Amino acid sequence: MKTPQLESFSAGYWLADDVQVDTYDGEIALMDETLYRKLVALIGEPITGLIDSLHYEFQPTRSVLTGRVAVPTKNHRGSGSRTLLLQK
């Protein structure tokens, strides 16, 4: 996986538009382990993101597809693409 491209979105956030956001039937926010390590090298820990007006602290895992994050379905109804903003 290539290094994620982060674009300054606002004073407090970077836009990670090349990261795909999925939902799943769990309780915590998960991030592909390789993506997590690369983001830690760029911005440090914790990796905190904003999706659909909700903040999540991501946990690394091997159970999410490469270059993706997964957030609880119960917090995100409806379909469509979601944008990941990462807290600076």
C-alpha positions as CSV (number, residue, x, y, z in Angstrom):
1,M,0.0,0.0,0.0
2,K,1.2,3.5,-0.9
3,T,1.5,6.3,1.7
4,P,-1.9,7.9,2.1
5,Q,-2.3,11.4,0.6
6,L,-3.4,13.9,3.1
7,E,-4.7,17.3,2.0
8,S,-5.3,20.2,4.4
9,F,-9.0,20.5,4.9
10,S,-9.3,23.0,7.7
11,A,-7.3,24.3,10.7
12,G,-8.1,21.1,12.6
13,Y,-8.3,18.4,9.9
14,W,-6.6,16.7,7.0
15,L,-8.7,15.1,4.2
16,A,-7.8,11.5,3.5
17,D,-9.8,11.1,0.3
18,D,-7.9,8.0,-0.9
19,V,-9.1,6.0,2.2
20,Q,-12.3,4.0,1.8
21,V,-14.8,4.0,4.7
22,D,-16.8,0.8,5.3
23,T,-19.3,0.0,8.0
24,Y,-19.6,-3.2,10.0
25,D,-21.6,-4.7,12.9
26,G,-19.0,-4.0,15.5
27,E,-18.6,-1.4,18.3
28,I,-15.2,0.3,17.6
29,A,-13.5,2.0,14.7
30,L,-10.9,-0.1,13.0
31,M,-8.2,0.7,10.5
32,D,-6.1,-1.5,8.2
33,E,-2.9,-2.2,10.2
34,T,-0.5,-1.1,7.4
35,L,-2.5,2.2,6.8
36,Y,-2.5,2.8,10.6
37,R,1.4,2.4,10.8
38,K,1.8,4.8,7.8
39,L,-0.5,7.4,9.3
40,V,1.3,7.2,12.7
41,A,4.6,7.9,10.9
42,L,3.0,11.0,9.3
43,I,0.8,12.4,12.1
44,G,1.5,10.5,15.3
45,E,-0.9,8.7,17.7
46,P,-3.7,8.5,18.4
47,I,-5.3,8.3,15.0
48,T,-8.5,10.2,15.4
49,G,-10.9,10.7,12.5
50,L,-14.2,12.4,11.8
51,I,-16.8,10.6,9.7
52,D,-20.4,11.9,9.2
53,S,-19.9,14.3,12.2
54,L,-18.8,11.6,14.6
55,H,-15.3,11.3,16.0
56,Y,-13.5,7.9,16.2
57,E,-10.2,6.8,17.7
58,F,-9.1,4.1,15.3
59,Q,-7.6,0.8,16.4
60,P,-5.2,-1.1,14.0
61,T,-6.3,-4.5,12.7
62,R,-5.6,-7.1,10.1
63,S,-9.4,-7.8,9.6
64,V,-10.0,-4.7,7.5
65,L,-9.1,-4.6,3.8
66,T,-6.0,-2.8,2.7
67,G,-6.4,1.0,2.7
68,R,-9.7,1.0,4.4
69,V,-11.3,1.8,7.7
70,A,-14.5,0.3,9.3
71,V,-16.9,2.1,11.6
72,P,-20.0,0.8,13.4
73,T,-23.0,0.5,11.1
74,K,-25.4,1.6,13.8
75,N,-23.9,5.1,13.6
76,H,-24.1,5.4,9.9
77,R,-27.5,4.7,8.2
78,G,-27.9,4.9,4.5
79,S,-25.6,4.3,1.6
80,G,-23.1,6.4,-0.3
81,S,-19.5,7.3,0.0
82,R,-18.2,8.6,3.3
83,T,-15.2,11.0,3.8
84,L,-12.5,10.5,6.3
85,L,-11.1,13.6,8.0
86,L,-8.1,13.1,10.3
87,Q,-7.6,15.3,13.3
88,K,-4.4,17.3,13.2
